[in-house]
């Protein structure tokens, strides 16, 4: 297999998703209960084993990986073109169903396997300016750069640390017992049900960091900059989905059907993305952490936190593809900058390491994980002991 030489240039922006320099030895103030049985040396050795896996995959990246992502891009664009073409004549019901289905698949593939992973910098090593974390703009209403900050810089660094990782509930839902209960939390299930079909808009608002602005940790200038970027992106998305496609469809008398088709495709993509993402950290078996547990955290401890704070989804190759390989959430959080097509390859080795060190490896079928996540939404809507799983 020929090898493409990785770039030596570190891209600007927020594609870096692994932590900065962490100590190789030592221990945090308090180790999470699920890892309390491990000694400092065991945690350090676990870290070295996972580093070795990552280094091995990095050394193997090459032409096959590059061909994979380029093939996925061609497939996605083919689905989108075909879907929009069918919607142009969607006064015919069969054409509407076909167009909406194809466009839904295209949007899911773009967000999950392409956008999410490209924006993590997984393909920066190819040195292709069109497939790079600093240039890719995805088919999602939140601007790429805003998402990279809240997701790559914050969520992946502080995964499931209550008080630091706002993905634990997205400043909307109560998703951990350590989050104070308020009467409004009784609406947890309602809020989550409403959030699912408009998920991209929820993420766009979340990425503005309005809570941080109110608390004084985000400047007015930074908020205005983000609002301006969001405004431009909203115009782009509305023009593409809700103006251009229906306008052309007017030629066949299918404007209304084309509009409803693009609305439906976005809603389907949103519901799917919401389900997959909630399965990543909320099913039964995943842990959350206190700030005390990351005080003095070593590299090995960071790995441990990613493993016991994440959950996988078992299923077919097609399911893995449509989740953007976030069905391998544990592996993704350990190695967020590795090409997503490599996660299935390293998963058995990661699972074996978890078993050998006595750590949980949480996984299950999609419906089980979705059900478990929703069960937590309902349970944590209630105060006190009733909220405990």
N, C-alpha and C positions, 0 to 999 in steps of 0.2 A: 504494500500500500504506500503510495506516495504521500509525503508529508508536506503540509503548508507551514512554512516557518511563522510562528506567532510574532505579532508585532511587539516591539520593545517600547512603544509609546503608550503611556497610561492615558486613557481617554479622559477628557474633562467631563464634568457632570456628576451624576449620581448613580453610575452603573455598579460601583463597588458595593458588594453585598456581604462580604466577609468582614469580620471585625478587624480593627487595627492590631497593632502588636500587643499580644497578651502574654503574660508570663507562662513559661513552659512548666514551671513547678510551683508548688504552694497549694493554697486552698482558700475558698471563699470564707467569709465570716460564718455562714451557715450553708451546708450543702443540702440540696433538696431532699426531702424524706425518701423519695424513690431511689436516690443515689447515696444515701447516708452510709450504706454498708461498704462503699468503696474507699480504699486508702488513697492518699495523695499520689503515691507511685502508680497505683492501678489506673487512676484517672489520667495521669501523664502518659502511661503506656497506651491507653485507649486512644488518646489524641495522636500519638505517633502512628498507630495503626491506620487511623482514618486519614492522616496526612499522606501516608504511603499510598493508599487507594487513590486519593486525589491526584498525586503526582504521577501515578501510573497512567491514569486516564488522560491527563494533560499531555503526556509524552506520546500517546497514541492518536491524538486528534489529527485529522488529516483530510484527504480528498473525499473519503467516504462520508465524513460528517458534513463537509461543505456541500456535497451533492444532495445529502438528505435535506438540509434546510432550504436549498434552492428548489428542490422538488416540492417541498411543502408549500413554498410561496407560489409556485406555478399552479398547484392544485387549488389553493385558496383563491387565487385570482380567476381561475377557470370557473370555479363554483360561483363566485360573485358575478362575473360577467353573464353566465348562463342564467343565474337567478334574476338579475335585473332585466335581462332580455325577455324572460318569460313573463315578468310582471308588466312589461310594456303591452302585452296582449291579454292581460289578466281578467278581462271581462268574461273570458272563458274560465269556468271554475277550475278545470283541470290545470290550466296554465297558472292560475292563482296559487293553487296548492303546490304545484311544482316550483314556481318561482319563490314562494315564501319559504319552502323547505330548503331549497338550494342556498338562498341568501342567509337563512338562519345558520346553516352549516358553515358557510363562508365566514360569517361574523364570529362564530364560536372558534373556528380554527385560527382566525386572525388574532383574536384576543388571547386565547389560551396557549397555543403552541408557538405562534409567531411573536406577537407583541410582548407578552409577559416575559418570555425567555430572551428575546433580543434585547429588551430594555434592561435585563439583568447583566448584559455584557457577555452572554454565553457564546456569541459568535464574533466578538470584536477581534479575535485572533486572526480571522480571515482577511482583515484589512480591506474589506469591501465597504465603501462609504454608503452603499444602499442598504446594508444589513449590519447596522452598527448602533450601539446603544445611544450614541449622541445625535443620531440623525433620524432614527425611526419614529414616525408619528402614527400611533395606532388608531384603529377604528373604534374609539371609545371616547365619550364626551370629555373626560378629564384629560388635560394635556399631559403628555408623556413626562415632561420634566417635573411637574408637580407630583405625579404618582411616584416617580423614582425617589423623590425625597422622603415621602411618608412611608413608602414600602421598602425600598432598598436600604436607605440610610437609617430609618428608625425601626420598622417592624422586624427586619432580619437581624438587626443588632440586638434589640431588646425583646426578642420573641417571648410572648406570654408573661412578661414582667409587668405585673399590675402597677399602674402609675407611670410607666415609661412606654409601654407598647399600647397605644390607643386602639389598635386593631382588636383588643379584647373588648368588644362591644361597640366599637366605632363611635364612641361618645353618644350613642343612641340606646343601646341595649345593655341590660345588666347580665353579664356573662361569667361572673365569678363571685363567689361568696365573699371575697374580700372587698368587693365594691359595695359601698353603703346602699342599703335598700331605701327607695323612695316610693311613695304611692304611685307615681307615674310608671314605675316598673311593672305594675299590674298589666300595662298595655304592651309588655314585651312581645307576646305572640302577634298582636295586631300590627305593631310596628314592623316586625320581621316579615309578616305576610305582605304588607304594603311595599316594603323595601325590595323584595325579590324581583318583581317585574320592572322596577325603575332603578335597579342596582347601580347602573353606571352614573346616574344622577346623584345617588347617595354617596358614591365614592368621590364624585367631583366636589360635592359640598364638603365632605370629610377632608379632602386634600387641601382645601383652603385654610385649614387649621384655625377655624373661627374661635374655638375654645382657647387656643394658645394666644390668639390676639386679645381676647377678653382678659386673659390672665397676665398680659403684658410681656409674654415671652416671644411674641411675634410683632414686628414693627408695622406701622401703618403703611410704610413704603412697600414692604414685602407683600402685605395683603393686597395692595393696589396692583402690584405687578402680577400677582397670581390671578386676580379678578380680570385684569386685562387679557391675560393669556387664555383664561377660561372663556371669556366673551368671544374671542377670535375662534376658538375651537367650536363653540356652540354654533356660530354662524356657518362654519365649514360643514359640520355634521348635518345641520338643518338643510343647508343648500343641497348637499349630496343626496340625503335620504328623503326629505320631505318636500323638496322643490324640483330638483332636476329630474329625478325619475318619474314622478307624477306628471310633470310638464310634458315630457316626451310621450308619455302614455296617453296624453290627450288626443294624439293623432289617431288612436284606435278606440277612443271613447273609454279608455281604461284608467283614467286619472285617479278616480276615487279608489278603485281596487288596488292600484299600485301604491297609493298612499297607505292604505290599510295593511298591505303586504309588508311594506318596510317597517311600519309600526309593530306589526306582529313579529317580524324577524328580530327586531331589537329587543322586544319583550322576551322572546324565547331565549335569545342569547343571555339576557340579564338573569333570567330564572336559572339557567344552567350554570352560569358563572357564580351566582350566589350560592347555589347548592354545593358546588365543588369547593369553593373557598371556605364555606362554613365547615365542611368535612375535614379541613386541614388542621384545625386546632381546637375544635369544640366537642368532638365525640367523647363518650365515656372512655376513660383511660388516659386522656391527655392531662398534663399537669400545668398549673400556672405557678408563678414564682413571686416572691417578695423582693424588694430592692436589696434587702440584706443578703439574699442568696447570690446576688451578682457582685457584691462588694468583695473585691479581691479575686474575682473569677479568673481562672487560668484558661489556657487554650483548650485543654481537655474538658474542663467544666463547661465551656461554651458548647462544645460538641454534645456533651451529655444533655444539656438543657434543650438543644434542638431536637434530640431524639425523643426525650420523654415529654416534650411539649407539642409534638406533632403527631399526625395520624395519617395512615395511608388508606387507599381504596383498592380493593382487589377487583380484577375483572379482565376483560379481553383486551387485545392489542388496540382494537378500535376505540374502546372506552378510554384506555390510557392516552391515546392520541387526542381525543376530543376533550380531555381534561388538561391538555397541554403538559401531560406527564406530571401534573400536580397530584395525580393518584399516588405518585412516589413522593409525597410531601416530606417524609423524613429525609430521604436522600437529597431532595431539593434544598432543604434547610441546612443540611450538612455541607453540601457542595453547590451553592446557588449559581456559581459561575461556570459549572460544567455543562456541556451541551446536553439538552434534555433527552436526546435519544440514547444517552449513555446511562440513564438512571436505572433502567431495567437490568442492565448488565451488573451494576454494583449492588443492587438491592439484596441479593442473597448473602453477600459478604457482610453488608451492614447488619442484616438480621442475625447472622451468626455471631457477630461481635456483641450485639445486644444480649443475646442468650448467654454467651460466655461470661459476660460481666454482670449478669443478673439484672438487666435493665428491660423495661417494657418495650415492645415493638408493636404498637397499636395499629391494627389493620382490620378490614372487614369489607363486605360487599357494599356497593353504593347505597342501596336502600337502607341497610342497617346503619350506616354512618350518617345518612341524612336524618333518619329517625332519631338516632342518638343525639344529634345536634339540636333538633327541634325539641326533644325531651328536656334538654338543658335550658332552652329558651323558656319553656313553660315553668320548669321548676324554679328558676331564678327570678321569675316574675313575682314569686311569693317571698315574704320575709322569714327570717329566723330559720328554725330547723326544717320547716317545710321546703326550704330552698336547697336543702342538702341532698345530693344524689345518694 
